[in-house]
Amino acid sequence: MPELPEVETVMRGLVPVLEGVQIVRVKQNRPDLRFPFPKEFKRRLEGKLVGSLKRRAKYLLIPLQSEDDSTENLVMHLGMSGRVTIQKPGDKPPNDLPNPVHDHVVLHLSNKVVIRYNDPRRFGFMTLVGDDELSSHKLFRDIGPEPLGNQFHASHLASSAINRKAPLKSFLLDQKTVAGLGNIYVCEALFRTRLSPLKKAMSLARKDGKPTIATERLTKAIKEVLLEAIEKGGSTLRDHRLMDGSLGYFQHSFAVYGREDTPCPRPECQGTIKRISQAGRSTFYCPKCQK
């Protein structure tokens, strides 16, 4: 499933062609994806002017401004296989163009650009949420701070971890702790910090509730690994592609994820990367240097 860097990459690719542009026509090819589309979905998009795009956790938010200055947000989740492609006037089709039979929503814009949402597995979804409802909406009301924002810091992690006996990996994947972190980048950040995914979350806080030195390092590692992944276009695993069909390439920088039974990349460590299952998800780490 695309994680924060992949969704951020999609958002940044859409900004130049979508912001400040009117949606002229919408082609909706089915009544649902993972969930049914909102009522009058097509009508509520057509004619709207697009505002400044945002990302919240793993969701893409596209503000739609009406003539009466009211704003609804098209909220998109890419699911397992959702992919957005952009076709500019005169452009050749993107490399590795997905099968058009899975083009479920097609947006025709006033600048003659065509944006397609393609999703073979249909695990993604779209909904519409008014500006005044965003913070209280069920998708967003319980989500923690953005890991690349100012509200995410070691003190936040420490205070959230007090008396939490859950494994560190599960704690970081909890969207109430921090928004948008997924399996890949948690594994990589924990390796960089030399912390075991099996360690109890409460170890991030000292007895006085303040963050430990390891918590400071973990916060920094989370930010670094996400920024590096965004710079490289995310990680291409299974279905994820960039909008021009090219591949993200952060997967070539993985230290532990997907590297089961290979030597630990730390030269001074003689350990071997191990895969375990936590809450039904694969965790990759080095038992020797991650304590």
Beta strands, then each sheet from edge to edge (+ up, - down):
strand 1: 23-28
strand 2: 49-50
strand 3: 54-56
strand 4: 59-65
strand 5: 71-77
strand 6: 83-87
strand 7: 103-109
strand 8: 114-118
strand 9: 125-130
strand 10: 274-278
strand 11: 281-285
sheet 1: 1+ 7- 8+ 6-
sheet 2: 2+ 4- 3+
sheet 3: 2+ 4- 5+ 9-
sheet 4: 10+ 11-
end
